[in-house]
Amino acid sequence: MKAQIVRIGNSRGVRLPKAVIEQAGLTEEVELEVRGNTVVIAAIRRARAGWADAARALAAADGGSLLDPGTRTQFDQDEWRW
């Protein structure tokens, strides 16, 4: 798809059609990256996006056990009281 670069004050911009914005999942803020001579406009990923789904899948796959066994600390032995 071709688009025009337009003047916006001292800057330049590209108008994106609504269908492209919706298809890419773009919101008010986007991430810009330059790769060689290509400008990439991407939706901002939320921190820890997908972690909940991954945790559910892990729990379903192996019963949700921890990767490492719990390790007792000095606090556990000396200070912690039930």
C-alpha positions as CSV (number, residue, x, y, z in Angstrom):
1,M,0.0,0.0,0.0
2,K,1.3,3.4,-0.9
3,A,0.9,6.5,1.3
4,Q,1.9,10.2,1.2
5,I,4.3,11.8,3.6
6,V,2.6,15.0,4.7
7,R,3.9,18.1,6.6
8,I,2.9,18.5,10.2
9,G,4.5,21.7,11.4
10,N,8.3,21.1,11.2
11,S,7.8,17.4,11.1
12,R,6.4,14.9,8.6
13,G,3.8,12.3,9.1
14,V,2.1,9.4,7.3
15,R,-1.7,9.0,7.4
16,L,-2.7,5.4,8.2
17,P,-6.1,4.2,7.0
18,K,-8.5,3.2,9.8
19,A,-8.5,-0.4,8.6
20,V,-4.7,-0.6,8.9
21,I,-4.8,0.8,12.4
22,E,-7.4,-1.7,13.5
23,Q,-5.7,-4.6,11.8
24,A,-2.4,-3.8,13.5
25,G,-4.0,-3.2,16.9
26,L,-2.6,0.3,17.1
27,T,-3.7,2.8,19.8
28,E,-2.8,6.4,20.7
29,E,0.9,5.4,21.3
30,V,3.0,3.3,19.0
31,E,6.6,2.0,19.0
32,L,8.8,3.3,16.1
33,E,11.9,1.4,15.0
34,V,14.3,1.9,12.1
35,R,15.6,-1.3,10.5
36,G,18.0,-0.4,7.7
37,N,16.0,1.8,5.4
38,T,12.6,0.6,6.8
39,V,10.5,2.3,9.4
40,V,8.5,-0.1,11.5
41,I,5.4,1.2,13.4
42,A,4.2,-1.3,16.0
43,A,1.7,-1.5,18.8
44,I,3.2,-1.0,22.2
45,R,3.3,-4.3,24.0
46,R,2.2,-4.3,27.6
47,A,4.7,-5.4,30.2
48,R,4.3,-9.1,30.9
49,A,1.7,-9.5,28.1
50,G,0.8,-13.1,27.7
51,W,2.3,-14.2,31.1
52,A,-1.1,-15.2,32.5
53,D,-1.9,-17.5,29.5
54,A,1.6,-19.0,29.7
55,A,1.2,-19.7,33.4
56,R,-2.1,-21.4,32.8
57,A,-0.7,-23.5,30.0
58,L,2.3,-24.5,32.2
59,A,0.0,-25.4,35.1
60,A,-2.1,-27.6,32.8
61,A,0.9,-29.3,31.3
62,D,2.8,-30.3,34.5
63,G,0.4,-29.6,37.4
64,G,1.9,-26.2,38.1
65,S,5.0,-27.3,40.0
66,L,7.8,-24.9,40.4
67,L,10.9,-25.2,38.3
68,D,13.2,-25.2,41.4
69,P,12.4,-26.5,44.8
70,G,11.8,-23.9,47.6
71,T,14.9,-22.8,49.5
72,R,14.7,-22.0,53.2
73,T,16.5,-18.9,54.3
74,Q,17.8,-17.8,57.7
75,F,14.6,-15.7,58.0
76,D,12.5,-18.9,57.6
77,Q,14.5,-20.6,60.3
78,D,14.9,-17.8,62.9
79,E,12.3,-15.1,62.4
80,W,9.2,-16.5,60.8
81,R,6.4,-17.6,63.2
82,W,3.0,-19.0,62.2
